[in-house]
Amino acid sequence: MMLGYLLGRAGISVTVLEKHADFFRDFRGDTVHPSTLEILYELGLINEFLKLPHSRVRKLTGQIGDTTLVLGDFSHLPVHCKFLAFMPQWDFLNFLADQGRKYPLFQLEMEAEVTGLVFDGQRVIGVRVKTSKGEREMRADLVVAADGRDSHVREEAGLQPIDFGSPMDALWMRLSKRAGDPEQLFGRIDFGRVFVMLDRGDYWQCALVIPKGGFDEIRRGGIDALRADIVQMNPFLKDRVSELRDWDDVKLLTVQVNRLREWYRPGLLCIGDAAHAMSPIAGVGINLAVQDAVAAANILIPEFRRDSSIPIEALRRVQQRRELPTRITQRVQLLIQNNIIKRVLGSAGRMKPPLVVRALGAIPVLQRIPARLIGLGFRREHIVGV
């Protein structure tokens, strides 16, 4: 959607295809980081964007055992919005769609499911689309796959990911928010578990991190046992865990970390999770995808203005531009998963924060380091040209 908006804004004819009738999907990435907010500022959209309902987090807090710590402080970042914005992703997508419709060459087609690619020899020249009116082919000078970590398009194109594995999955659920609850992002590590709570205004979006493939065993233990585990981690939730009526109120996120060797082939480019599935650690996925979109726009718009046929070298330059920050981010995520999360999930007793974490919580200047890594990431992109 971001790339479509940028292309339409630059006078390039673009059609965004969305297979659903709307953007409403519960438990999808809703964390808009300062790096993405800065892009919206550069586009002149930030004031309108921040009129939408959202919550702001200026400090990341966590609790390890019975010790509560500040783990990141965004107030010193060199950007205009020094906070994380939590906003339902459907609101963000609808906002970008509304902005895109201001440009005559931007089109958004809902209920348009891509079922396959159209080839001319080895080159992708379009897609097959299924709609309520039937199936048809759409020809394009360039097809961009942004269809997520289980990308059907990349599979059709024969692009194979490198799988790095993950020791964890996550159970997503929602619980109501009450007066007196913590006001900032709140994570808890204790009793061999990791429990994260994201403020959604009138409710908490909660994630219980579990060992990879462990959901069936948890289900066998029963919903009452799950409620008891949550209360043990966060006693203040005792009066509302009954809102988890049955397993239909609990959604499994199978965590993947992978990356394509090549993000492109003639006529096709993959970005976002279609090119690199990220761990949910630090909520960087949506923001890395936005950075991909901006980099792609910066490289592709001049090519479109020169010629409708996009050379494969331009697609290679998009990957070269974005592969290093992807590699670094995934490397950090894998280190956290394999050296911290895995150990936590393998323990059973009360947890104590290690010395380095205690130092982070006690020394404010150190809290700027994780805030910068999470909030800005590696190799930030900027809007150039029109």
N, C-alpha and C positions, 0 to 999 in steps of 0.2 A: 504493500500500500504506500509506503514511504517512497519507494523508487517510482511507482506509478505517478504519485503526486509530483515528484521532482521532474520527471520527463514531461508530463503535461504542462507544468509551469514553464518549461523551457521551449514549448512549442513543438514537442515531439508527439506524434500520434501514439497513444498507448491504451490498451484495454486490460483492466485487472479482472481476472476471473475468480469468483468465489463460489464454491460448490453448495454452500448452505444458503438458506433464505435470510439469515441475519448473522451477526458476529457473536451472538451470545453463546459462550462456552464457559461453564464454571471451572474454577481451578486452573486457569491458564495464567501465564506470566503477567503480572499487573504492576511490576516495579519499574517506574520510569526514573532512570538515574540522571544525575546532573549532566552527564555527557549528552544524553538525548534532549534534555531540557535546553541545553545550550544550542543544539541544532535548531530547535523550535524558535529560540531567541534570534538566531541568525536569519531565519526565514521570516521574522516579523510576526510570528504566530503565538508567541508565548503568553501574551496577555489574554487572548481569547481562550487558549488552552487551559490556563489556570482558573478560568471562570467555571470550568466543569467541576463537579463534586470530586474532591480528592482529599487525602490526608498527607501530611508532611512529616518526615522523620529527619531530624537534624543530628541525632546521635543514635548509634547502634548500641543496644544494651543486651547483655546476656547474663545468665545465671549458671554457674558451674557449682554443683553441690548447693551449699547455702550461701555462696558468695556472689553478689551481683556486681557486674563490672561494665564500664563503658568501653566498648571495643572499637569504636570509630566515631570521629567527630568531623562532620562535613562543613562546619562553619568557616573553615579557612581555605576552601577550595577556590581557585582563581577563575570562577565562573559567576554568572549572574544569579543562578538559583542554587543556593548552597544547602540542598536538601534532596532526599529521595521523595518522589511523589508516588503515592499509591492510588491508582486509578484503575477501575475495571478495564480490561483490555478492549472490550467491545466499545467503550466510550472513546478510547484513543483511536480505534479504527474508524468509528463513525465520524469522528472529528476530522481525520485525514481525508476520508471520503468526501465530506462536505466541502473541505477546502479544495480538493481536486476538481470537484464539479464546477468550480468557478472558471475553469479553463476549458475551452471548447474541444480540445483534442484529447482530453482525459475522459475515459469511459469506465464504468464499473458495472459488471454483469453479475448479478446474484443468481443463485441456483444454476450455475454453469460449471459442471464437473468435468475436469480434464480426464479423459479415459485413455489417451494414448498420444503419441507423437506422430507427426507426418515427416517423412524423410524424402530427400532427393539425393540418392546415393548415401554418403556418410553425413550429409548436412541436414540438420533439423530445419524444416521450413514452415512448421506450424504445429497445431494440436488438433486432436479430435475432442469435441465438446458435447456432453449430454446435457440437454435442458428439458424443461417441461414441454417444449414445442418439438422435441425430437433431437436427433444427433446431427452434427454438421462438422465440417472442417473449418478451421480458422488459420489463414496463412499469416505469417509474420516474418519480418526481417530478423527478429531475435526473440527467442522464447526464454523467459526467466523463470526458473523453478524456485518458488518460495513456499513450498507445500509441506514444510516441516520435517521432523526427524525420521518419519516413516515415508519419505518422499516417493510417491509413485512415479513421478517424472524422472527422477535420477535413476530409478530402477529400469524404466523403459529405455533410458539412454545408455544403459550398460555401465554407469559410473559406480564403482565399488568403494565403499568406505573402509577405512582402517578402524577396527573396533578396539577401544582401550579398556573396555569392561568397567564394572562398577561394583563395589561391595554392598550396595544399598539400593533400596527402593523407598518410596514414601507413600504414606496414606494421608490423603487430603480430606478434610472435613470442615464444617463450619459450626461455630458455637456463638451464641448471642453475647453481645458486649453489655456490661453493666456499669453503673456508676462506681467509681473507685478502682476500676481495672487499670493496669499499666497503660500509659499513654503512648509509649514508643514501641518500636519493633522489639519483640521480646522472645529470646531463645533460651531454652533450658537444657542443660546437659547434666544428667544424673541417673543413677541406678541402671547404667548400661543403656540409656536411651537418649535420643535427641528429639526435642519437641519445640517447634517454631510456631509463633503466633504473629500473624500479620494483621494490622489494624485496617478494617474495611468500613469504618464509620460506625455502623450499628451492629456489626458482628465481627468475630475473629475468623480469619481463614487460617486453619491450623494444619500443620504437617507433623506427623509422627514418622521419624526415620526408622526403618526396619532393615534387618539383614536381607540381602538380595535373595529373592525367591521365598521369603518367609511368610508371605501373606496367608497361604493355605493353613499353616500351623496356627497363626493368630486367629483365623476364622474358626478353627476347631476348638480353640479355647473359649469362644463365645463372646458376644458383644459386651456382657457384663464385665468380663476380664479386661477388655480394652478400656472400658470406662474407668475401671479401677486403676489401670496403669496411668491414665491421663490425670486422674485426681492425685495419685502419688507424686507425679511430676509437678502439678500445679494445683494445690489444694483449693485455691479460690474458685476453681471451676466445678467444685462439688455440686453446687446447686443447679447446674445446667447440663451436665453430661448426659442426662436422660433425653436431651434433644437428639442424641444419636439413637434413634429408635431401632434401627436394624442395619444390616450391611449395605442397604441401598443408600445410606447416608455417608458411606465411606468409599472414597474413590482411590484406586491404586494407580500411582504413577510409576511405571517401570523406567528407572533411570538408565539412560544411555549416554556414553561419551564416545563419539566417533568423529572422523573427519575424512572427507574425500581426498584421494590422492590428486585427482584433477577435478576442478570445479566446473569444467566446461567441455564442450566439444563444438564443432562448427555449428553455429546457429543457436546454441544453448548455453546458458549460464545458471549455475546454482548459487544462491546466497542464503544467509540465515541458517536455520537448523537443517535445511536441505543440503547444505554444504558441510555443516559441522554441528552435530548435536552436542549440547552443553549440559553439564550437570546443573541441577537447580541451586547449587551452592552460590550464595551471594546474589542470586537473581539476575545474572548478567546476560542471559540468553537474548531477551528482546532488545537490549541495548547494543549488543554486539551485532545483531541483525540490522538495526538501524544504521550503525556505522558502515556495514557492508553496503547498504543501499546508497548511502551518501557517496562512498568511494566509487561505486559502480556508476552513479549518475555523473560524477565529475569526470570519469574516464570515457563514458559512452556518449554523452551529449555532444562533445566535439566531433566524434566519429559519425554520429547520425547527421550532423549538419554538413559533413563533407560528402557522405555517401550512405545510402540506405543499407548497403552490405557491410556488416560489422566484421572486420578482420579478426581472425582467431587470436592474433597478437594482443588486441585490445582486451579480450576476455582473459587472456593469460595475465595481463597487467592487473586486472582486478584481483585475481587470486594472489599474485605476488604482493600486492598492496595489503591485503587483508590476512594472508596466511600467517605471518609472524605474530600479530596480536592474538590470533586464534590459538596458535601453538602455545604461546606463553600462558594465556588464560587457562587453557585446558591442562597444561602442566601444573599450574598452581592448584587447580581443582583436584587433579589426581593426587597430588601430594597431600592435600587435606583429606580426601576420601580414604586413601590407603594408609596414612600415618596417624590420623586423628579419629575420623569417623569409625573406621574399621575396629580400632582398639576400643573405642567407647562401646560399640555394639557387642564386643566380646567380653565386656566386664559386667559385674552385677551389683557391686556395692556403691556407697556414696562416693561422689567424685570430688576431687580437689583441683583447683586450677594450677597448672604448672607455673614455674617461676616467670617465664617469659610472658605469660598471659596476665599474671598478677602485676608485672611491671607495666604492661600495656594499659591496664585499668587504672594504675596509680599515677602515671606520668602523662599529663594531657598532651604534650607535644608528640608523643609516640602514637597517639590516637589518630593523628593526621595521616599516618602512613597507610593503614588499611582503608581509611576513608578515600584517599586518593586512588588507590588501586581499584576499589569497588566503584567509586563514583565516576571516575574518569577513564579507567582502563588504560590500555596500552595503545599508542598511536591513534590519538583522537582525529576524527575527520572534521572538515569544515566545509561550509557551503562556498563554492566558488562560481564565478561567471554570473549569469543572469540571476 
